[in-house]
Amino acid sequence: MKASLPIPSQLPAQMPQLRDDWRRRACRAVLRLCGWSLTGEFPDVPKLVLIAAPHSSWWDGVWGLLIKAAIGADVHFMAKQELFRGPLGGLLRRLGGMAIDRGAAKGVVEQMIDQFRQRERLWLGIAPEGTRKPVARWKHGFWHIARGAGVPVFPVAFHYPDKTIQLGPLFDTTADVAADLARLRAWYAPFRGKHRDV
């Protein structure tokens, strides 16, 4: 029987981190009860674009947020600014949400590059498929953000058959987006989401 969700005794010094409190311990307990495990190592870098795939179920977001809290990784995600009004806005911010103005002169990519420039530490999580439905091609936004901000891409895979979250190696982008995407998709090839693979 495999050990469930081994928690690193010490997270990398440069990694953005959440404080350890009762909520973090509660998330650990839930994940242990559900049988999820974590494989691989977190990189010791202050800024990166984390991509998560395969994204085939809304459960991916649930498990992702639970693991983020359980580990203590301060990973942010993008959401349209309209969602940040009222009580939901406060909750989204506490979960790591960053408001995006889709009507701004600067596009989403430029807004995120600005965020990387303004912060000393930022781990930004993105689902490159952009939807839970099967897609022939990934959206390139994450690549353009990473390339424009000069930060690496950190792939993370959901593998539902054995309830494993696999942490991958850091990928540095090159000038060839097609080659970079092919290399990343090749890394994801062995992993299967809740309803499909990549």
C-alpha positions as CSV (number, residue, x, y, z in Angstrom):
1,M,0.0,0.0,0.0
2,K,1.5,3.4,-1.0
3,A,1.9,6.2,1.5
4,S,-0.6,9.0,0.9
5,L,0.4,12.6,0.5
6,P,3.9,12.7,2.0
7,I,4.3,16.3,3.2
8,P,7.8,17.7,2.7
9,S,9.4,18.4,6.0
10,Q,10.8,21.7,4.6
11,L,9.7,23.5,1.5
12,P,12.2,25.3,-0.7
13,A,13.3,28.6,0.7
14,Q,12.4,30.7,-2.4
15,M,9.0,29.0,-2.9
16,P,6.0,31.3,-2.0
17,Q,4.4,29.7,1.1
18,L,1.3,29.8,3.2
19,R,1.4,29.8,6.9
20,D,0.8,26.5,8.7
21,D,-2.5,26.6,10.6
22,W,-5.5,24.4,11.3
23,R,-6.9,24.8,7.7
24,R,-3.7,23.4,6.3
25,R,-3.7,20.5,8.7
26,A,-7.4,19.8,7.9
27,C,-6.6,19.7,4.1
28,R,-3.8,17.2,4.8
29,A,-6.2,15.0,6.7
30,V,-8.8,15.1,3.9
31,L,-6.3,14.1,1.3
32,R,-4.9,11.3,3.4
33,L,-8.4,9.9,3.9
34,C,-9.0,10.1,0.1
35,G,-5.8,8.3,-0.7
36,W,-4.0,11.0,-2.8
37,S,-0.2,11.1,-2.9
38,L,2.4,13.5,-4.1
39,T,5.5,12.5,-6.1
40,G,8.5,14.6,-7.1
41,E,10.1,17.8,-5.7
42,F,9.2,21.4,-5.6
43,P,11.8,23.7,-7.3
44,D,13.6,26.3,-5.3
45,V,12.7,29.4,-7.4
46,P,10.6,32.5,-6.5
47,K,8.7,32.8,-9.8
48,L,7.3,30.3,-12.3
49,V,4.2,29.4,-14.3
50,L,2.7,26.1,-13.0
51,I,0.7,24.2,-15.6
52,A,-1.7,21.4,-14.5
53,A,-3.0,18.7,-16.8
54,P,-4.9,16.6,-17.8
55,H,-7.9,18.8,-16.9
56,S,-10.9,16.6,-17.5
57,S,-13.1,17.2,-14.4
58,W,-14.1,20.0,-12.0
59,W,-12.6,17.6,-9.3
60,D,-9.2,18.7,-10.6
61,G,-9.8,22.2,-9.1
62,V,-11.0,20.7,-5.8
63,W,-8.0,18.4,-5.4
64,G,-5.6,21.1,-6.6
65,L,-6.8,23.6,-4.0
66,L,-6.7,21.0,-1.3
67,I,-3.2,20.0,-2.2
68,K,-2.0,23.6,-2.5
69,A,-3.4,24.3,1.0
70,A,-2.1,21.0,2.5
71,I,1.4,21.5,1.2
72,G,1.5,25.2,2.0
73,A,2.2,26.3,-1.6
74,D,1.1,29.9,-2.3
75,V,0.0,29.3,-5.9
76,H,-2.2,31.9,-7.6
77,F,-4.7,31.6,-10.4
78,M,-6.5,34.0,-12.8
79,A,-10.2,34.7,-12.7
80,K,-12.3,37.5,-14.4
81,Q,-12.6,40.6,-12.2
82,E,-16.4,40.4,-12.2
83,L,-16.1,37.4,-9.9
84,F,-14.3,39.4,-7.2
85,R,-17.3,41.5,-6.3
86,G,-19.0,40.8,-2.9
87,P,-18.3,37.9,-0.6
88,L,-17.1,35.7,-3.4
89,G,-14.3,38.1,-4.1
90,G,-12.8,37.8,-0.6
91,L,-12.9,34.0,-0.8
92,L,-11.3,34.0,-4.2
93,R,-8.5,36.2,-3.0
94,R,-7.9,34.0,0.0
95,L,-7.7,31.0,-2.3
96,G,-5.1,32.8,-4.5
97,G,-7.3,34.4,-7.1
98,M,-5.9,37.3,-9.2
99,A,-8.5,39.5,-10.9
100,I,-8.1,39.9,-14.7
101,D,-9.7,42.8,-16.6
102,R,-10.7,41.3,-19.9
103,G,-11.7,44.7,-21.2
104,A,-8.4,46.5,-20.5
105,A,-6.1,47.9,-23.2
106,K,-3.5,45.4,-22.0
107,G,-4.4,41.8,-22.6
108,V,-4.4,39.0,-20.1
109,V,-0.8,37.9,-21.0
110,E,0.5,41.5,-20.6
111,Q,-1.4,41.9,-17.3
112,M,0.2,38.7,-15.9
113,I,3.7,39.7,-17.1
114,D,3.2,43.0,-15.2
115,Q,2.3,41.0,-12.1
116,F,5.5,39.0,-12.4
117,R,7.5,42.2,-12.7
118,Q,5.8,43.8,-9.7
119,R,6.2,40.9,-7.3
120,E,9.3,39.4,-5.6
121,R,7.6,35.9,-5.6
122,L,4.8,34.6,-7.8
123,W,3.8,31.0,-8.7
124,L,0.9,31.3,-11.2
125,G,-1.2,28.1,-11.9
126,I,-2.8,27.6,-15.3
127,A,-4.7,24.8,-17.0
128,P,-3.1,24.8,-20.5
129,E,-6.1,22.9,-22.1
130,G,-8.3,25.8,-21.1
131,T,-11.4,23.6,-20.7
132,R,-12.4,20.2,-19.3
133,K,-13.3,19.0,-22.8
134,P,-10.8,17.2,-25.0
135,V,-8.7,19.6,-27.1
136,A,-6.4,19.0,-30.1
137,R,-4.2,21.9,-29.1
138,W,-3.3,23.6,-25.9
139,K,-3.8,27.4,-25.4
140,H,-0.5,29.2,-25.7
141,G,-1.2,31.9,-23.1
142,F,0.9,30.2,-20.3
143,W,3.9,29.9,-22.7
144,H,3.6,33.6,-23.6
145,I,3.4,34.6,-20.0
146,A,6.4,32.5,-19.0
147,R,8.4,33.7,-22.0
148,G,7.5,37.3,-21.5
149,A,8.2,37.3,-17.8
150,G,11.4,35.3,-18.2
151,V,10.3,32.5,-15.8
152,P,10.3,28.7,-16.1
153,V,7.3,26.4,-16.6
154,F,6.6,23.9,-13.9
155,P,4.4,21.0,-15.1
156,V,2.2,19.1,-12.6
157,A,0.1,16.1,-13.6
158,F,-3.0,14.6,-12.2
159,H,-2.9,10.8,-12.5
160,Y,-6.3,9.4,-11.4
161,P,-5.7,5.7,-11.7
162,D,-3.5,5.7,-8.6
163,K,-4.5,9.1,-7.2
164,T,-1.1,10.7,-7.7
165,I,0.0,14.3,-8.3
166,Q,3.3,14.2,-10.2
167,L,5.6,17.2,-9.9
168,G,7.7,17.5,-13.0
169,P,11.0,19.2,-13.9
170,L,11.3,22.8,-14.6
171,F,11.1,23.7,-18.4
172,D,12.8,26.8,-19.7
173,T,11.0,28.2,-22.8
174,T,12.8,28.8,-26.0
175,A,12.0,30.9,-29.1
176,D,10.2,27.8,-30.6
177,V,6.7,27.6,-29.1
178,A,5.7,24.5,-31.1
179,A,8.8,22.6,-30.0
180,D,8.3,23.7,-26.3
181,L,4.6,22.6,-26.4
182,A,5.5,19.2,-28.0
183,R,8.2,18.6,-25.3
184,L,5.7,19.4,-22.5
185,R,3.0,17.3,-24.0
186,A,5.4,14.4,-24.3
187,W,6.2,14.7,-20.6
188,Y,2.4,14.4,-19.9
189,A,1.9,11.4,-22.1
190,P,1.9,8.7,-19.4
191,F,-0.7,10.5,-17.1
192,R,-4.4,10.0,-17.2
193,G,-7.0,12.4,-15.8
194,K,-10.4,11.5,-14.3
195,H,-12.0,11.1,-17.8
196,R,-9.1,11.1,-20.3
197,D,-5.4,11.6,-20.9
198,V,-3.8,14.7,-22.4
